[in-house]
């Protein structure tokens, strides 16, 4: 479809939610040479599933990373020390 419009597959990046269905879709798209960016990523298991699917990019929510650190340590973080931004 894109090639008919003169756009090569290496210029395409499809954004998908990191749900079970999204990861399965990413696997199928990869077979067709289409790269994916996984979003709505909240935890390590989703990151691993995305990597195992061979996606090009993952986009974790940095605010959720900070939330986890604050919950685990009881500490609050200012912007320069925000673990979500540092990661």
Backbone as a printed PyTorch tensor [residue, N CA C, xyz], in Angstrom:
tensor([[[  0.8190,  -1.1870,   0.0000],
         [  0.0000,   0.0000,   0.0000],
         [  0.8710,   1.2630,   0.0000]],

        [[  1.8280,   1.3480,   0.9250],
         [  2.6750,   2.5340,   0.9870],
         [  3.6290,   2.6140,  -0.1970]],

        [[  4.1140,   1.4570,  -0.6220],
         [  5.0550,   1.4430,  -1.7440],
         [  4.4190,   1.9800,  -3.0110]],

        [[  3.1150,   1.7490,  -3.1840],
         [  2.4070,   2.2980,  -4.3440],
         [  2.4140,   3.8170,  -4.3130]],

        [[  2.4920,   4.3810,  -3.1070],
         [  2.5340,   5.8330,  -2.9480],
         [  3.9720,   6.3600,  -2.9630]],

        [[  4.9470,   5.4640,  -3.1990],
         [  6.3400,   5.8770,  -3.2660],
         [  7.0300,   5.9680,  -1.9140]],

        [[  6.4560,   5.3470,  -0.8950],
         [  7.0400,   5.3730,   0.4470],
         [  7.5880,   3.9920,   0.7640]],

        [[  8.8880,   3.9140,   1.0460],
         [  9.4870,   2.6150,   1.3460],
         [  9.1490,   2.1910,   2.7770]],

        [[  9.1600,   0.8790,   3.0070],
         [  8.7950,   0.3390,   4.3120],
         [  9.6940,   0.8410,   5.4360]],

        [[ 10.9360,   1.1700,   5.1370],
         [ 11.8350,   1.6280,   6.2020],
         [ 11.4720,   3.0250,   6.7140]],

        [[ 10.5190,   3.6860,   6.0540],
         [ 10.0530,   5.0070,   6.5030],
         [  8.7770,   4.9210,   7.3370]],

        [[  8.2780,   3.6970,   7.5600],
         [  7.0060,   3.5070,   8.2650],
         [  7.2790,   3.0640,   9.6980]],

        [[  6.5960,   3.6860,  10.6300],
         [  6.6680,   3.3060,  12.0400],
         [  5.2420,   3.3530,  12.5790]],

        [[  4.6850,   2.1840,  12.8670],
         [  3.3170,   2.0780,  13.3560],
         [  3.3150,   2.1020,  14.8850]],

        [[  2.4720,   2.9430,  15.4650],
         [  2.3570,   3.0600,  16.9170],
         [  1.2250,   2.1540,  17.3920]],

        [[  1.5550,   1.2470,  18.3170],
         [  0.5830,   0.2880,  18.8390],
         [  0.5720,   0.3070,  20.3610]],

        [[ -0.5810,   0.0290,  20.9280],
         [ -0.6840,  -0.1250,  22.3750],
         [ -0.0200,  -1.4420,  22.7760]],

        [[  0.6710,  -1.4380,  23.9060],
         [  1.3540,  -2.6430,  24.3750],
         [  0.3770,  -3.5200,  25.1580]],

        [[ -0.6140,  -4.0060,  24.4280],
         [ -1.5390,  -5.0170,  24.9320],
         [ -1.1240,  -6.3350,  24.2970]],

        [[ -1.7520,  -7.4260,  24.7040],
         [ -1.4400,  -8.7170,  24.0770],
         [ -1.6860,  -8.6250,  22.5770]],

        [[ -2.8230,  -8.0270,  22.2100],
         [ -3.1730,  -7.9010,  20.7940],
         [ -2.1730,  -7.0190,  20.0440]],

        [[ -1.7460,  -5.9430,  20.6870],
         [ -0.7790,  -5.0490,  20.0540],
         [  0.5480,  -5.7280,  19.7980]],

        [[  1.0080,  -6.5280,  20.7590],
         [  2.2750,  -7.2630,  20.5950],
         [  2.1440,  -8.2810,  19.4600]],

        [[  0.9940,  -8.9490,  19.3760],
         [  0.7840,  -9.9120,  18.2910],
         [  0.7860,  -9.2030,  16.9330]],

        [[  0.1550,  -8.0380,  16.8800],
         [  0.1370,  -7.2470,  15.6510],
         [  1.5570,  -6.8280,  15.2610]],

        [[  2.3520,  -6.4330,  16.2480],
         [  3.7400,  -6.0240,  15.9840],
         [  4.5400,  -7.1780,  15.3810]],

        [[  4.3170,  -8.3800,  15.8800],
         [  5.0070,  -9.5560,  15.3250],
         [  4.6510,  -9.7490,  13.8630]],

        [[  3.3690,  -9.6020,  13.5370],
         [  2.9240,  -9.7740,  12.1500],
         [  3.4710,  -8.6610,  11.2520]],

        [[  3.4370,  -7.4280,  11.7470],
         [  3.9650,  -6.3120,  10.9620],
         [  5.4590,  -6.4690,  10.7050]],

        [[  6.1930,  -6.9570,  11.7130],
         [  7.6300,  -7.1790,  11.5490],
         [  7.8940,  -8.1720,  10.4200]],

        [[  7.0650,  -9.2110,  10.3300],
         [  7.2090, -10.1960,   9.2470],
         [  7.0930,  -9.5310,   7.8820]],

        [[  6.3140,  -8.4470,   7.8140],
         [  6.1280,  -7.7060,   6.5670],
         [  7.1290,  -6.5710,   6.4010]],

        [[  8.0860,  -6.4860,   7.3430],
         [  9.1130,  -5.4500,   7.2420],
         [  8.6740,  -4.0860,   7.7390]],

        [[  7.6200,  -4.0400,   8.5460],
         [  7.1040,  -2.7800,   9.0930],
         [  7.5650,  -2.6570,  10.5470]],

        [[  8.1550,  -1.5190,  10.8990],
         [  8.6200,  -1.2630,  12.2630],
         [  7.4800,  -0.7470,  13.1280]],

        [[  7.5890,  -1.0250,  14.4400],
         [  6.5460,  -0.5950,  15.3800],
         [  7.1330,   0.1290,  16.5830]],

        [[  6.3290,   1.0530,  17.1030],
         [  6.6000,   1.7680,  18.3470],
         [  5.5050,   1.3490,  19.3180]],

        [[  5.8820,   0.7250,  20.4260],
         [  4.9030,   0.2800,  21.4160],
         [  4.7170,   1.3610,  22.4710]],

        [[  3.4560,   1.7130,  22.7180],
         [  3.1170,   2.7240,  23.7130],
         [  2.1510,   2.1200,  24.7340]],

        [[  1.6780,   2.9360,  25.6640],
         [  0.8600,   2.4510,  26.7880],
         [  1.6110,   1.3470,  27.5200]],

        [[  2.9040,   1.5750,  27.6950],
         [  3.8010,   0.5980,  28.3170],
         [  4.0370,   1.0200,  29.7630]],

        [[  3.6020,   0.1610,  30.6890],
         [  3.6460,   0.5100,  32.1000],
         [  4.5670,  -0.3580,  32.9380]],

        [[  5.0060,  -1.5070,  32.4120],
         [  5.7830,  -2.3940,  33.2650],
         [  6.8380,  -3.1690,  32.4830]],

        [[  7.7020,  -3.8190,  33.2400],
         [  8.8270,  -4.5510,  32.6590],
         [  8.3570,  -5.6910,  31.7620]],

        [[  7.2890,  -6.3930,  32.1600],
         [  6.7850,  -7.5110,  31.3500],
         [  6.3590,  -7.0350,  29.9680]],

        [[  5.7460,  -5.8730,  29.8840],
         [  5.3550,  -5.3250,  28.5930],
         [  6.5890,  -4.9620,  27.7630]],

        [[  7.6080,  -4.4350,  28.4090],
         [  8.8450,  -4.0960,  27.7010],
         [  9.4980,  -5.3460,  27.1320]],

        [[  9.5480,  -6.4080,  27.9290],
         [ 10.1440,  -7.6750,  27.4730],
         [  9.3540,  -8.2340,  26.2970]],

        [[  8.0280,  -8.2550,  26.4110],
         [  7.1840,  -8.7710,  25.3270],
         [  7.4100,  -7.9770,  24.0430]],

        [[  7.5570,  -6.6750,  24.1740],
         [  7.8040,  -5.8250,  23.0110],
         [  9.1460,  -6.1490,  22.3670]],

        [[ 10.1560,  -6.2980,  23.1950],
         [ 11.4910,  -6.6160,  22.6750],
         [ 11.5080,  -7.9880,  22.0210]],

        [[ 10.8320,  -8.9430,  22.6350],
         [ 10.7710, -10.2840,  22.0520],
         [ 10.0230, -10.2800,  20.7230]],

        [[  9.1070,  -9.3380,  20.5490],
         [  8.3830,  -9.2060,  19.2830],
         [  9.2320,  -8.5320,  18.2130]],

        [[ 10.3710,  -7.9730,  18.6200],
         [ 11.2840,  -7.3510,  17.6630],
         [ 10.9090,  -5.9470,  17.2460]],

        [[ 10.2400,  -5.2130,  18.1490],
         [  9.8420,  -3.8510,  17.7900],
         [ 11.0570,  -2.9290,  17.7250]],

        [[ 10.9000,  -1.8280,  17.0370],
         [ 11.9930,  -0.8680,  16.8840],
         [ 12.1230,   0.0580,  18.0900]],

        [[ 10.9930,   0.3560,  18.7460],
         [ 10.9850,   1.3950,  19.7660],
         [  9.9140,   1.0940,  20.8080]],

        [[ 10.2380,   1.3480,  22.0820],
         [  9.2200,   1.3030,  23.1300],
         [  9.1270,   2.6820,  23.7590]],

        [[  7.9180,   3.0570,  24.1660],
         [  7.6820,   4.3800,  24.7470],
         [  6.9980,   4.2330,  26.1090]],

        [[  7.7960,   3.9600,  27.1590],
         [  7.1920,   3.8410,  28.4930],
         [  6.7100,   5.2040,  28.9840]],

        [[  5.7300,   5.1860,  29.8580],
         [  5.2470,   6.4140,  30.4760],
         [  6.1680,   6.7680,  31.6320]],

        [[  6.9200,   7.8600,  31.4840],
         [  7.9020,   8.2250,  32.5080],
         [  7.2400,   8.5570,  33.8300]],

        [[  6.0330,   9.0900,  33.8080],
         [  5.3230,   9.3860,  35.0530],
         [  5.0190,   8.1310,  35.8440]],

        [[  4.7520,   7.0440,  35.1450],
         [  4.4750,   5.7820,  35.8310],
         [  5.7490,   5.2130,  36.4440]],

        [[  6.8950,   5.4610,  35.8400],
         [  8.1670,   5.0230,  36.4220],
         [  8.3900,   5.7720,  37.7380]],

        [[  8.1500,   7.0850,  37.7230],
         [  8.2750,   7.8840,  38.9320],
         [  7.3060,   7.3890,  40.0100]],

        [[  6.0690,   7.0910,  39.6000],
         [  5.0730,   6.5950,  40.5600],
         [  5.5670,   5.3270,  41.2420]],

        [[  6.1580,   4.4270,  40.4810],
         [  6.6650,   3.1740,  41.0580],
         [  7.7660,   3.4640,  42.0690]],

        [[  8.7140,   4.3270,  41.7100],
         [  9.7980,   4.6680,  42.6350],
         [  9.2570,   5.3240,  43.9000]],

        [[  8.3180,   6.2440,  43.7480],
         [  7.7600,   6.9100,  44.9210],
         [  7.0440,   5.9100,  45.8250]],

        [[  6.3100,   5.0000,  45.2410],
         [  5.6050,   3.9800,  46.0180],
         [  6.5780,   3.0330,  46.7120]],

        [[  7.6560,   2.6810,  46.0190],
         [  8.6230,   1.7280,  46.5690],
         [  9.5260,   2.3230,  47.6350]],

        [[  9.8640,   3.5920,  47.4800],
         [ 10.8260,   4.2060,  48.4010],
         [ 10.1810,   5.1440,  49.4100]],

        [[  8.9460,   5.5960,  49.1290],
         [  8.3000,   6.5740,  49.9950],
         [  8.8520,   7.9760,  49.8180]],

        [[  9.7320,   8.1330,  48.8470],
         [ 10.3970,   9.4110,  48.5870],
         [  9.6930,  10.1320,  47.4330]],

        [[  9.6630,  11.4600,  47.4900],
         [  9.1630,  12.2330,  46.3570],
         [ 10.3580,  12.7420,  45.5600]],

        [[ 10.1560,  12.9320,  44.2900],
         [ 11.2520,  13.3100,  43.3950],
         [ 10.9320,  14.6130,  42.6800]],

        [[ 11.8720,  15.5320,  42.7040],
         [ 11.7780,  16.7610,  41.9320],
         [ 12.2260,  16.4630,  40.5020]],

        [[ 11.8890,  17.3240,  39.5840],
         [ 12.1600,  17.0900,  38.1670],
         [ 13.5950,  16.6710,  37.8540]],

        [[ 14.6260,  17.3430,  38.4040],
         [ 16.0010,  16.9560,  38.0440],
         [ 16.3850,  15.5380,  38.5040]],

        [[ 15.6540,  15.0210,  39.5130],
         [ 15.9630,  13.7020,  40.0600],
         [ 14.9120,  12.6570,  39.6760]],

        [[ 13.9420,  13.0170,  38.8500],
         [ 12.8440,  12.1230,  38.4900],
         [ 13.3650,  10.8590,  37.8150]],

        [[ 13.1860,   9.6800,  38.4330],
         [ 13.7040,   8.4300,  37.8570],
         [ 13.1350,   8.1310,  36.4690]],

        [[ 11.9100,   8.5790,  36.2200],
         [ 11.3270,   8.3880,  34.8980],
         [ 12.0590,   9.1610,  33.8280]],

        [[ 12.4850,  10.3800,  34.1590],
         [ 13.2440,  11.1930,  33.1970],
         [ 14.6830,  10.7200,  33.0600]],

        [[ 15.2660,  10.3040,  34.1790],
         [ 16.6580,   9.8400,  34.1450],
         [ 16.7890,   8.5550,  33.3330]],

        [[ 15.7620,   7.6760,  33.4360],
         [ 15.8480,   6.4010,  32.7330],
         [ 15.7510,   6.6300,  31.2480]]])
